[in-house]
């Protein structure tokens, strides 16, 4: 099922503060007026929001008019959503736990540390 926003414009007043108070992925999509498929969002909601945060982290929004910030944030959510429309959370590996267990990346050799005093105890001091 495709969920599409109504056609009203985004209320850009204090948009970043509004986004900070949202609690669900659906709220982000509704507030920013971005259409989504429930099946995609059900599987990748946290991944989409994490990717959106990564994209926004590289964008300087300070001092810009609210309407510009709202447009950029909306475009960023659309971009993050598109990443997972054509891919999967496992393929995108947004979260560190998935990056650490990437089968395409060779595992780091495991090493064990054994202290010298465990091998040959030091003589007692006088």
C-alpha positions as CSV (number, residue, x, y, z in Angstrom):
1,X,0.0,0.0,0.0
2,X,1.3,3.4,-0.9
3,X,0.8,6.2,1.6
4,X,0.9,9.6,0.1
5,X,0.8,12.9,1.9
6,X,-2.0,15.4,1.4
7,X,-1.2,18.3,-0.9
8,X,-0.8,21.0,1.8
9,X,2.6,22.7,1.9
10,X,5.1,21.9,4.6
11,X,4.9,24.2,7.6
12,X,8.6,25.3,7.6
13,X,8.3,27.3,10.9
14,X,11.0,25.8,13.3
15,X,11.0,22.6,11.1
16,X,14.2,21.2,12.8
17,X,12.7,21.5,16.2
18,X,9.5,19.9,15.0
19,X,11.4,17.0,13.6
20,X,13.3,16.5,16.9
21,X,10.0,15.9,18.7
22,X,8.7,13.3,16.2
23,X,8.5,9.7,17.4
24,X,7.9,7.5,14.4
25,X,9.1,7.2,10.8
26,X,5.5,7.7,9.7
27,X,5.5,11.1,11.5
28,X,8.6,12.2,9.6
29,X,7.1,11.2,6.2
30,X,3.8,13.0,7.1
31,X,5.4,16.1,8.4
32,X,7.6,16.5,5.4
33,X,5.0,15.4,2.9
34,X,6.9,12.4,1.5
35,X,5.0,9.4,0.0
36,X,6.1,5.9,1.0
37,X,5.2,2.3,0.6
38,X,4.2,0.6,3.9
39,X,6.2,-2.6,3.0
40,X,9.4,-0.6,2.5
41,X,9.0,1.4,5.7
42,X,8.0,-1.7,7.7
43,X,11.4,-3.3,6.9
44,X,13.7,-0.3,6.8
45,X,12.2,2.4,9.0
46,X,15.2,2.8,11.4
47,X,17.7,2.4,8.5
48,X,16.0,5.1,6.5
49,X,16.0,7.6,9.4
50,X,19.7,6.7,10.2
51,X,20.7,7.3,6.6
52,X,18.7,10.6,6.6
53,X,20.7,11.6,9.7
54,X,23.9,10.7,8.0
55,X,23.0,12.8,4.9
56,X,21.9,15.7,7.1
57,X,25.1,15.5,9.1
58,X,27.0,16.6,6.0
59,X,24.6,19.5,5.2
60,X,25.0,22.9,6.8
61,X,21.6,24.3,7.4
62,X,22.5,27.1,9.8
63,X,21.3,30.5,8.9
64,X,19.1,29.3,6.0
65,X,15.5,30.4,5.7
66,X,13.0,27.9,7.1
67,X,11.5,27.1,3.7
68,X,15.0,26.2,2.4
69,X,15.7,24.0,5.4
70,X,12.3,22.3,5.0
71,X,13.0,21.6,1.3
72,X,16.5,20.2,2.0
73,X,15.3,18.0,4.8
74,X,12.4,16.7,2.6
75,X,14.8,16.0,-0.3
76,X,17.1,14.2,2.2
77,X,14.3,12.0,3.4
78,X,13.3,11.2,-0.1
79,X,17.0,10.3,-1.0
80,X,17.3,8.1,2.1
81,X,14.0,6.4,1.3
82,X,15.1,5.8,-2.3
83,X,18.2,4.0,-1.1
84,X,16.1,1.4,0.6
85,X,13.4,1.2,-2.1
86,X,16.0,-0.3,-4.4
87,X,18.1,-2.0,-1.9
88,X,17.9,-3.6,1.6
89,X,19.1,-2.9,5.1
90,X,21.5,-5.8,4.9
91,X,22.9,-4.6,1.6
92,X,23.2,-0.9,2.8
93,X,24.7,-1.7,6.2
94,X,23.9,1.6,7.8
95,X,24.3,0.4,11.4
96,X,27.7,-0.5,12.9
97,X,26.6,-4.0,13.9
98,X,25.8,-4.8,10.2
99,X,29.1,-3.2,9.1
100,X,31.0,-5.4,11.6
101,X,29.4,-8.6,10.2
102,X,29.8,-7.9,6.5
103,X,30.6,-11.2,4.8
104,X,32.3,-9.3,1.9
105,X,34.8,-7.9,4.3
106,X,37.5,-10.3,5.6
107,X,37.4,-10.9,9.3
108,X,40.1,-9.4,11.4
109,X,42.4,-12.0,12.8
110,X,41.7,-12.7,16.4
111,X,44.6,-12.4,18.7
112,X,44.8,-13.3,22.3
113,X,47.0,-11.5,24.8
114,X,48.9,-13.5,27.3
115,X,50.9,-11.6,29.8
116,X,54.6,-12.6,30.4
117,X,53.9,-13.1,34.1
118,X,51.3,-15.8,33.1
119,X,53.9,-17.7,31.1
120,X,56.8,-17.5,33.5
121,X,55.9,-16.1,36.9
122,X,58.3,-13.5,38.2
123,X,60.5,-14.5,41.2
124,X,59.4,-13.1,44.5
125,X,60.8,-9.8,45.5
126,X,63.0,-9.5,48.6
